[in-house]
Amino acid sequence: MVSDRGQSKNVCVIGAGPSGLVAARELRKEGHTAVVLEQNHDVGGQWLYEPHVDIEDPLGRNKFLSVHSSIYDSLRIASPREIMGYTDFPFLLKKGRDMRRFPGHNELWLYLKDFGEWFGLKEMIRFNTRVEYVGMLDYGEFGKDLKWVVKSKEKNAEKVVEEVFDAVVVATGHYSQPRLPCIKGMDAWKRKQMHSHIYRVPEPFRDEVVVIVGNSQSGQDISMEIVEVAKEVYLSARSLDITEGLSKVISKHQNLHLHPQMESLHEDGRVQFEDGSWVIADTIIYCTGYSYTFPFLDTKGIVVVDDNRVGPLFEHTFPPSLAPSLSFVGIPRKLIGFPFFESQAKWIAQVLSGKRSLPSWDDMMQSIKEFYHSRELAGIPKRNTHDLADFEYCDKYADYTGSPHLEEWRKQLCISALVNSFANLETYRDSYDDDELLQEALQSPHFTQLGDDALAL
């Protein structure tokens, strides 16, 4: 069997964002000793807003980024707060704070701080500590007492600290490393190009002609914000088949135009689109998503990132050849994140303690192969391997630890918000018709479990 039995492990968790915090909590609950290494000065990961982006390469081409968070100043969460909380720590309204159902990013950061304080996690975290290297110590026989060397460095310190751990949990997030398209003339284009990773406020684009590449959530949000100050905004999309909500926004603004994908860039400032049309632009903002990257991790080629597929990973969590001593929390996307990360953390903690065991190496590899094949048959590109959008999968995953499935109200509130956003892009965060579901949620054990004590935080 791959799992060891009945031991408390010494575990290093990399990152103190939503994944790392809940991993630390679950590891400690299961009797392990965990230390969390966090490169920033506080918890929150992606949700720790960083307004100062001048130090970052505009296209994020450095191996180690100076800025982790990709959050812009006006960002509000895209899902109702009721569905977002960890299973035993609801995302409650707090007097004197942002009490909207779709609050701004700072409120979610405060929720994560509250979570850390409620469960006493801060003492487990070393802040301002960047992990520079993680590698195997004397990699030998498969699955046998594998240990990990972790080299880290405190901010402004010269000395690199080297430690050995029984296990490493990677929880570094996936919304930091810009993913860029390959466009003819991109390197020669002399005007301003940047990735949305360092977009914060619209003011620098006043009176400019701006091309925004990509119409995902950030592309739409940034377009709606910049159109109020820019001279013209051209939204370049892979498909011109857009939602009703985006269509309403475009028809409302004379200076917002939809175009197909860019074909080429020219030194005179021209941006040429695939349909032959072109504009002279001042700035191009790439809202083209993010790449999974683990610049510190050396697995001797066992775990690789290939066209944004991290693999091989059994259930997006364990690399079979290195399990259970190496694991990942927070790789999957397009699901209700925090409860899923909690399920991952529970499973990892229980496998490490011996309470649960993993299938054989052969069975794990076969499962991965079948999953990849099913994605190919469904016509899903490799780069979207970890985009799950599947409540059934979340429920199946919860079964690994005997955890409860997602509540029906949580699923339905999620779907209701998505449908509303497709139809009413500008207003869905403030205008909704889901009161019955909301009341069901607020009266559920999830919201009543902490009693009045939680409000004292």
C-alpha positions in Angstrom: 0.0 0.0 0.0 1.1 3.5 -0.6 0.1 4.9 2.8 1.9 4.7 6.1 0.0 3.8 9.2 -0.6 5.5 12.5 2.0 8.2 12.5 2.2 11.9 13.1 4.1 13.6 10.3 6.1 16.7 10.1 4.5 18.6 7.2 5.4 21.8 5.3 2.5 23.7 3.7 3.5 26.2 1.1 1.1 29.2 1.0 -1.3 30.7 3.5 -4.2 31.5 1.2 -7.6 29.7 1.2 -6.0 26.3 0.4 -3.0 26.5 2.7 -5.0 27.8 5.7 -7.5 24.9 5.6 -4.7 22.4 4.9 -2.9 23.6 8.1 -6.1 23.3 10.1 -6.8 19.8 8.9 -3.3 18.5 9.3 -3.2 19.8 12.9 -6.6 18.3 13.6 -5.3 14.9 12.4 -2.4 15.1 14.8 0.4 16.2 12.4 2.9 18.9 13.0 2.6 21.5 10.3 4.5 24.7 9.4 3.1 27.1 6.8 5.6 29.1 4.7 4.0 32.3 3.3 5.9 34.8 1.1 3.7 37.7 2.1 3.2 39.6 5.4 -0.3 38.3 6.1 -2.7 35.5 5.2 -5.0 35.5 2.3 -2.9 34.5 -0.7 -4.7 35.9 -3.8 -7.1 37.8 -1.6 -4.3 39.9 0.1 -4.7 43.0 -2.2 -1.4 44.5 -3.4 -1.8 48.0 -4.9 1.9 48.5 -5.7 2.6 46.8 -8.9 5.3 49.0 -10.4 8.0 46.4 -9.4 6.4 43.7 -11.5 7.2 43.0 -15.2 4.0 44.1 -17.0 3.7 40.8 -18.7 4.8 38.8 -15.7 7.7 37.1 -17.4 9.9 36.6 -14.3 10.4 33.1 -12.9 9.6 34.3 -9.4 6.9 37.0 -9.4 7.3 40.1 -7.2 3.5 40.5 -6.9 1.3 37.4 -6.0 -2.2 38.9 -6.0 -4.0 39.6 -9.3 -6.9 41.3 -7.6 -8.0 44.8 -8.9 -9.3 47.5 -6.7 -13.0 47.3 -7.7 -13.2 43.5 -7.7 -16.3 42.0 -6.1 -16.7 38.3 -5.6 -18.6 36.5 -8.4 -20.6 34.1 -6.2 -22.9 34.9 -3.3 -21.1 34.9 0.0 -23.5 32.2 1.5 -22.0 29.5 -0.7 -18.3 30.4 -0.2 -17.6 29.6 3.4 -15.7 26.5 4.7 -18.2 23.9 6.0 -17.7 24.7 9.7 -17.1 28.5 9.3 -19.9 30.3 7.5 -19.1 33.6 5.7 -21.3 35.7 8.1 -22.3 39.4 7.8 -20.3 41.5 10.2 -21.5 44.9 11.5 -19.3 47.8 10.3 -18.0 45.7 7.4 -19.1 45.1 3.8 -22.5 43.4 4.2 -23.3 43.0 0.6 -24.1 39.5 -0.7 -21.4 39.9 -3.3 -18.9 41.9 -1.3 -15.6 43.5 -2.4 -12.4 41.5 -2.2 -11.4 43.0 1.2 -14.3 41.4 2.9 -13.2 38.0 1.7 -9.7 38.7 2.9 -11.1 39.6 6.4 -13.1 36.4 6.4 -9.9 34.4 5.8 -8.2 36.4 8.7 -11.2 35.6 10.9 -10.9 31.9 9.9 -7.2 31.9 10.9 -7.9 33.6 14.2 -10.9 31.4 15.1 -8.8 28.3 14.6 -5.5 29.7 16.0 -3.6 29.1 12.8 -1.3 32.2 12.9 1.2 30.5 15.2 1.8 27.8 12.5 2.7 30.4 9.8 6.1 31.9 9.0 5.4 35.1 7.1 7.6 36.9 4.7 9.2 33.6 3.8 9.7 32.6 0.2 10.2 28.9 -0.7 13.1 28.7 -3.1 13.5 24.9 -3.5 11.6 21.7 -2.7 13.2 18.4 -3.6 13.4 14.8 -2.6 15.9 13.6 0.0 17.6 10.5 -1.3 14.8 9.4 -3.6 14.9 5.6 -3.4 12.4 2.8 -3.3 8.8 3.8 -4.4 6.6 5.1 -1.6 9.1 4.2 1.1 9.9 6.9 3.8 10.3 9.6 1.2 11.4 12.9 2.8 11.6 16.4 1.4 14.3 19.1 1.6 12.7 22.6 1.7 14.9 25.7 1.3 13.4 29.0 2.2 14.5 32.6 2.7 13.1 35.3 4.8 12.5 38.7 3.2 15.6 40.9 3.4 17.6 38.0 4.8 20.7 36.6 3.1 20.6 33.2 4.8 18.8 30.3 3.1 17.2 28.0 5.7 17.2 24.3 4.8 14.8 21.9 6.6 13.7 18.3 6.1 10.0 17.3 6.2 8.1 14.0 6.0 5.6 15.6 3.6 4.9 18.8 1.6 1.5 20.2 0.7 1.7 22.7 -2.2 -1.0 25.4 -1.8 0.3 28.2 -3.9 -2.8 29.1 -5.9 -3.3 29.4 -9.6 -4.1 33.0 -10.4 -0.7 34.6 -10.4 1.5 33.5 -13.3 0.2 35.2 -16.5 -0.7 33.0 -19.4 0.0 34.9 -22.6 -1.1 34.2 -26.2 1.5 34.0 -29.1 0.7 36.8 -31.5 2.8 37.8 -34.5 4.6 41.0 -33.8 4.0 41.0 -30.0 7.7 41.4 -29.2 8.2 44.3 -31.6 5.1 46.2 -30.6 6.5 49.4 -28.9 3.4 50.6 -27.0 2.1 49.5 -23.7 1.3 45.8 -23.2 0.4 44.3 -19.8 -1.4 41.3 -18.3 -4.5 41.8 -16.1 -2.3 40.4 -13.3 -1.1 44.0 -12.7 -4.3 45.9 -13.5 -5.6 47.7 -10.5 -7.5 50.9 -11.4 -8.9 52.5 -14.6 -7.4 56.0 -14.3 -4.1 55.3 -16.1 -6.1 54.5 -19.3 -8.0 57.8 -19.4 -8.5 59.0 -23.0 -6.6 56.0 -24.4 -7.5 53.5 -27.1 -7.4 50.2 -25.2 -7.6 46.6 -26.6 -8.6 44.0 -24.0 -7.8 40.5 -25.0 -10.1 37.8 -23.6 -13.7 38.1 -22.4 -13.6 35.9 -19.3 -14.7 37.4 -16.0 -11.7 39.7 -15.6 -11.9 40.8 -19.3 -15.6 41.7 -18.8 -15.0 43.5 -15.5 -12.1 45.5 -16.7 -13.9 46.4 -20.0 -16.9 47.7 -18.0 -14.6 49.8 -15.8 -12.2 51.2 -18.4 -14.9 52.1 -20.8 -15.9 54.9 -18.4 -12.6 56.7 -18.8 -11.0 55.4 -22.1 -11.5 57.0 -25.5 -12.3 53.6 -27.1 -12.2 50.0 -25.8 -11.9 47.0 -28.2 -12.8 43.7 -26.6 -11.1 40.9 -28.5 -12.7 37.5 -28.0 -12.0 33.9 -29.1 -15.7 33.7 -29.9 -18.2 36.4 -30.9 -21.0 34.2 -29.5 -21.4 36.2 -26.3 -23.8 36.1 -23.4 -26.9 38.3 -23.3 -25.4 40.2 -20.3 -22.2 41.2 -22.2 -24.3 42.0 -25.3 -26.4 44.5 -23.2 -23.2 46.1 -21.9 -21.8 46.6 -25.4 -25.0 48.1 -26.7 -25.1 50.6 -23.9 -21.6 52.0 -24.6 -20.8 53.6 -27.9 -17.1 53.3 -27.2 -17.1 49.6 -26.4 -16.6 47.3 -29.5 -16.4 43.5 -29.9 -13.8 42.1 -32.2 -12.5 38.6 -33.0 -9.1 37.4 -32.0 -6.0 39.5 -32.7 -4.0 38.3 -35.7 -0.9 40.5 -35.6 0.7 43.6 -34.0 2.6 46.2 -35.9 5.3 48.7 -35.0 3.1 51.7 -35.9 0.7 50.8 -33.1 -1.7 48.9 -35.4 -3.6 45.9 -33.9 -5.0 43.7 -36.7 -7.9 41.3 -36.0 -8.6 38.0 -37.7 -11.5 39.5 -39.7 -9.1 42.0 -41.4 -10.2 45.0 -39.3 -7.6 47.0 -37.4 -7.2 49.8 -34.9 -4.3 52.0 -33.6 -4.1 51.3 -29.9 -2.2 52.9 -27.0 -2.5 49.9 -24.7 -3.2 46.1 -24.9 -4.4 44.4 -21.7 -4.2 40.6 -21.8 -7.0 39.0 -19.8 -5.9 35.6 -21.0 -5.8 33.7 -17.8 -3.1 32.1 -15.7 -0.6 29.2 -15.8 0.1 26.7 -13.1 3.7 27.1 -12.1 5.8 25.7 -9.3 9.2 27.3 -9.8 10.5 25.9 -6.5 9.5 22.3 -7.1 12.0 19.7 -8.3 10.4 16.3 -8.7 13.0 15.0 -11.2 10.4 15.3 -14.0 7.8 13.2 -12.2 5.3 16.0 -11.9 5.2 18.3 -14.9 3.0 21.2 -16.2 2.1 20.5 -19.8 -0.1 23.0 -21.5 -1.5 23.9 -18.1 -2.2 20.3 -17.1 -0.4 19.5 -13.8 0.3 15.8 -13.9 0.0 13.1 -13.3 -2.2 13.8 -10.3 -4.7 11.3 -8.9 -7.9 13.2 -8.3 -6.0 16.5 -8.9 -4.2 15.9 -5.6 -1.6 13.1 -5.4 1.2 12.3 -7.8 1.1 8.5 -7.7 4.9 8.0 -7.7 5.3 10.5 -4.8 2.1 10.0 -2.8 1.3 10.6 -0.1 4.4 12.6 0.8 3.7 15.2 -1.9 0.3 16.6 -2.5 -1.5 19.6 -4.0 -4.5 21.6 -2.7 -6.4 24.1 -4.8 -5.5 22.9 -8.4 -9.1 22.4 -9.6 -11.0 25.4 -10.9 -14.7 26.2 -11.7 -16.1 24.8 -8.5 -17.1 26.1 -5.1 -13.6 26.5 -4.0 -13.3 26.7 -0.2 -15.4 23.6 0.7 -13.6 21.6 -2.0 -10.1 22.7 -0.7 -11.3 21.6 2.7 -12.2 18.1 1.3 -8.7 17.9 -0.2 -7.1 19.0 3.0 -9.0 16.4 5.1 -8.1 13.6 2.6 -4.4 14.5 2.6 -4.3 14.7 6.4 -6.0 11.4 6.8 -3.9 9.6 4.2 -0.8 10.9 5.9 -1.9 9.6 9.3 -2.9 6.2 8.0 -6.7 6.7 8.7 -7.3 6.4 4.9 -5.2 4.6 2.3 -4.7 5.4 -1.4 -5.3 2.9 -4.2 -2.3 1.1 -5.7 0.1 3.0 -8.1 -1.4 1.0 -11.0 -5.0 1.9 -10.1 -4.2 5.6 -9.6 -2.4 5.8 -12.9 -5.3 4.0 -14.6 -7.8 6.4 -13.1 -5.7 9.4 -14.4 -5.6 7.8 -17.8 -9.3 7.3 -17.9 -10.0 10.9 -16.7 -7.8 12.3 -19.5 -9.5 10.1 -22.0 -12.9 11.3 -20.9 -11.9 14.9 -21.2 -10.6 14.3 -24.7 -13.9 12.6 -25.8 -15.7 15.6 -24.4 -13.6 17.9 -26.6 -12.1 19.7 -23.6 -8.6 21.1 -24.4 -5.7 20.0 -22.3 -5.3 23.5 -20.9 -8.7 23.1 -19.3 -7.9 19.8 -17.6 -8.6 21.1 -14.1 -11.7 23.2 -15.0 -14.2 20.8 -13.4 -17.6 22.6 -13.2 -19.1 19.4 -11.7 -21.0 19.1 -8.4 -21.1 15.3 -8.8 -17.3 15.3 -8.8 -17.2 17.4 -5.6 -19.6 14.9 -3.9 -17.6 11.9 -5.1 -14.5 13.6 -3.7 -16.1 14.2 -0.3 -16.7 10.4 -0.1 -13.0 9.8 0.2 -13.1 11.2 3.8 -16.8 10.4 4.5 -17.5 14.1 4.5 -21.1 15.4 3.8 -21.9 16.3 0.2 -22.5 19.9 -0.8 -25.8 21.1 0.5 -28.5 21.4 -2.3 -29.1 25.1 -1.4 -25.3 25.7 -2.0 -25.5 24.2 -5.4 -28.7 26.0 -6.4 -27.5 29.4 -5.2 -24.3 28.9 -7.3 -26.3 28.0 -10.4 -28.8 30.9 -9.8 -25.9 33.4 -9.6 -24.3 32.1 -12.8 -27.6 32.2 -14.8 -28.2 35.8 -13.5 -24.7 36.9 -14.5 -25.1 35.5 -18.0 -28.3 37.6 -18.4 -27.5 40.7 -16.3 -23.7 41.1 -16.3 -23.7 44.7 -14.9 -26.4 44.2 -12.2 -26.3 40.5 -11.0 -24.3 41.3 -7.9 -26.9 43.7 -6.6 -30.2 42.5 -8.1 -31.3 38.8 -7.7 -34.4 36.7 -7.3 -33.3 33.8 -5.1 -35.0 34.8 -1.8 -36.4 31.3 -1.0 -33.0 29.7 -1.5 -31.4 32.4 0.6 -33.8 31.8 3.5 -33.2 28.0 3.2 -29.4 28.6 3.4 -29.6 31.0 6.4 -31.8 28.6 8.4 -29.5 25.6 7.6 -27.1 24.1 10.2 -24.3 25.6 8.2 -25.3 29.1 9.3 -26.6 28.3 12.8 -23.7 26.0 13.9 -21.5 28.7 15.6 -24.2 30.5 17.5 -23.6 34.0 18.6 -20.0 33.5 19.5 -18.9 33.9 15.9 -20.2 37.4 15.8 -17.7 38.4 18.5 -14.7 38.1 16.2 
